[in-house]
Amino acid sequence: GTREFELLRPVRLVQHVHAVLLTGGSAFGLDAAGGVQSFLEERGIGYDAGVIKVPIVPAAVIFDLGVGDAKVRPDREMGYKACLAATAWESSEGAVGVGCGATVGKILGQERSSDGGVGTCSEKLNGGLVVGVLSVVNALGEIVDPATGQIVAGAKNPNGKGFVPTLEYMKSSAGSGSIFPRSNTTLCVVATNAALTRESATKVAQMAQDGLARVIRPAHTMYDGDVVFALSVGEKKCDVNLLGSVACELIAESILRAVRKIP
């Protein structure tokens, strides 16, 4: 589920967004964006529509209603409180915020999945350029460390030893495994102080999405609704190819951090 995505297209009038919301609760969770709008409106932040300033808040959700009580989900008040709790300092990681109900490795069903969560990382480049990433991983497949090839989090083996590789299970069952459609989503935000146009931001997001395929196996399935936002919050000059390549690496690392931060 998404909100205000049509406004992000290069041909649209609105040139800036004022916040990005990642939330749980599937489509119900989009209510939280109203709280973010209220927070911004109180501070006079928004698109100048003449009679009023309208905060533009694109949002994307993960499907996590199968974890815990499906009646408990983010609402407008929670969105407002999230703004109050926002900080410019290091963010919490693991099973926090949107990551509370995130899981990975669901080929054997929700009961054998591993916890997903939120991960962040950043890199400082020459000339004062900074690229930062926040990801929430809620994937169908397992998370693999590309340095070792080992599964870090995934479908827990019924025999209690390690994990069942998703793709191998799909092959052995001819693709008829216990897959839960629409219950998987990985959301990422790439932010940089480089100056980007809509077109170049789109390219950065496109390149950055390859980071998912580096650590999620399999990635980009029909049961995964993956989204990558790319945001520009500065005026530094930088080659788009460099930005996209660095963002790709950071997304992979942030996803690994998300599952490794689970207690």
N, C-alpha and C positions, 0 to 999 in steps of 0.2 A: 504494500500500500504506500502511496506517495501523496504529496500535497504541493501545489504550486509549481509542479515541474514544467508545465507548459510555458511559464514565464521565463524559464531559463534558456529557451531556444534563441539563437542569434538574431532571429528576425523580429523578436518582440520588443515592445517599447521600453519596458522597465529595464534599467541598466544595472541596478544594484540590488542585492538582498541584504537584509539587516540581521538575520540570524539563520542558523540551520539547526533543525531538531532531529535527533535520532531517538526513537522511542520503541518500547515494547507494546504489547496489547493488540497487535495486528491493526486493522482499520479503526478499532475503537480508540487506540492510542493517539490517533491524530487529533483528538480533542485537546491534547496537551498543547498543541500549537496555539490555541486561543489564549492560553495563559502567557505564552511567550509574547504574543502580540500585545496583550494588556500591559505587560512589563515595559515594552518598548514605547507604546503609546503614551504612557505616563511620563516618559522622559523625552517626548517630542521627537522620537526617532521613527522615520518611515518615508514612504514615497509621497511627495507633495502632490496631492490630488486636488488642490485648490481649497476646498472647504475643510479638508482634514488631511493629516498625514497617516498613510496606511502602511504599517510595517509589513514587509514582504518576508515571509518565513517558510521557505521550502522545508518539507519534512519527509522522512521515510521511516518505515516501521519494520520490526522483525515479528514473525509469528511465534509467540511463546505461550499461547493460551493453554497448551497441553502440560505446562509446568505449574503446579500449584492450583489455586482457585481461579478458574477462568473469569469469574465475576470481578476479580481484583485486577485493575489495569489503570494505566496512567490517565489522568483527567486534566482539566483546565487548571485546577489549583496546583497540581504537581508540576505542570509546566512553568507556572509562575515561580514556585519555590525553587525549581531547578535554576532559574535565572538568578535568584538571590544567592544561591549556593555556588554559582560559577566563579571561577578564579583564574587569574592569569598565571598562577604558579602550577606546579606539577599536578597532573590529574590522577585520580585514583584509578586503579586497574583491577581486572578480574571480574568477579560477580558483583558489580556495582551499577547503579543506574539502569540504562537500557540493557546492560549485560546480565541482570539478575536472573532472567529466565532463559538465557541463551544456552544452547546445547550443540554438540557436534557428534558425528558418527551415529546416524539414526537408521542405518540400513537394517538393523535387527529390532527396531522399535525404540520408542522413547525410553523405555525402562533400561536399555543397555547402552544408552548414549553417555557421553562424557560432558562435563560442564564446559560451556564456552564462556565468553565474557568480553570485556573491553580491554584493548591494549593501545598504548601510545608510544611514539618515539619521534625523534627529530634529528636533523643534521644541519650543522652550520658549514657553509661553503665559503669560498674566497669572496672578498668584497662585501662581507656582511650579509650575504644571502642566507636565509633560513627556510627550510622546508620541514613542516611538521605533519604528522599523520595521527588520526584516531580511528580505530577500527572496532567494530563489534562483530564477533564471529558466531554465527548460528547456522552452520553449514550441514548439509546432508553427509558429506564425506568426512574423512579424518584429517587431522592436521599433522603434517610431516615436516621434520627438520631437514631441509635440503642439504645441510652439511653432513648429515649422517645417514639419511634415508630412513630413519627410524620414525615410527608413529608416536607422536607426543600425546595426542588425545584422539579418541575415536570410539567405534563400537566395541564394547567390552566383550571379550570372548566368554561364552557360557561356561567354559571349563575353568574360568578364573585366571587364566594365564594370558596376559597381554590383550591385544586387540585383533579384531577380524578385519582384514583389508576390504574396504567397500567394493572396489572394482573387482577383486577376485571373487567376492561373494556374488556380485551381479553376474559375472561370467558363469559361475557354477549353477546359478538359479535361472539362467536365461533372462535376466532382468526382471524377474517376478518377485523380488524381495519385498519385505515389509516396509515399503517406502511410504512416507506420509506427505502427500502433495501439499504444497503451499506452506509447509512448516519450516522452511529453511531460508535464511537470508543472511548475507554478509554485507554490512554497511561500512563505508569508509569515507572519511573527510581528509582531503589534502589541503593544507593551507600554506601559503608562502608570502613573503614580503616582496616578491617579484611582481612587476607590473604585467598583467595579463589581459588580453581582450577576451571576449566570450569564445571566439574561435580557438585561441591558444589555450584557454582553460579547458575547453572540450578535449583538445589533443592531450593535454596533461592527464586528464581523467582517463582517457582511453588507454594511454600507455601505462598509467598507474595500475589499472585493473589487471594487468598481467601478473602483478604481485600475488593475486589470489591463487592463480594457477601454480605458482611456485611452492605453495605450502598446503593448499587444500586439494585433496585427491579423492574422487574426481572433482573438478571445478566446473562451474557454469552449466550445471545440469538443468533439465527442464523443471526440476523441483527446487532450484535455488533462485531467489530473486535478488540478485546482487546489484548494489548501487555504489558509485564512487562520485563524490562531490569534489570539485577543485575550486578553491577560493583564493583570490588575490587581495591582500590587505596592505600593499605597499607599492613603491615605485622603483624598486631595484631593477636593473636590466639583467636579463639572463636568457640564455638559449633554451627554447622550449624542449629540445631534445634532452638536454641535461636535466631539466626539471622533471620531465616525465620518467626518465630512467632512475633518478634518485627516488622519486615518489614510489616507483615500483618496488625498489628494494625496501623502502621504509614500510610499505604496506605489508610485505611478507614478514618483516621483523615484528611489526605491531600485532599481527595475528598470532605469531608464536608467543609473544609476551602475554596476550590475552588469556591463553590457556595455561601458561606456566605460572600465572599469578593466582590461580585457583588454589586455595588451601588444601 
